[in-house]
Amino acid sequence: MMKEEKSFKEKIKEHKKEILVGAGIITFSVGALIFWKNKDKIQKTMENLLEKNDVSVEKAVDYAKDNKDIVDVSGHTKNLPKNHTASKK
């Protein structure tokens, strides 16, 4: 008996998981390598963006604490699961 040769599509279907894992590992590795080679440029760019926009964690936290405006949403429809009711708040 002669053994039938599988088609290319059948081979791909048979080894789909291994192909996807391999492609993922290659993609991650290439991305990590590009990041590693350009980490100084990326860090400088991020620092420039933060300085340019004057952003800091402390300022963001202070802004959030200072702006505690209460917004009335009573006119909006509430989508609740069955057997649930909205509170008066």
Secondary structure, 3 states (H helix, E strand, C coil): CCCCCCCHHHHHHHCHHHHHHHHHHHHHHHHHHHHHHCHHHHHHHHHHHHHHHCCCHHHHHHHHHHCCCCCCCCCCCCCCCCCCCCCCC
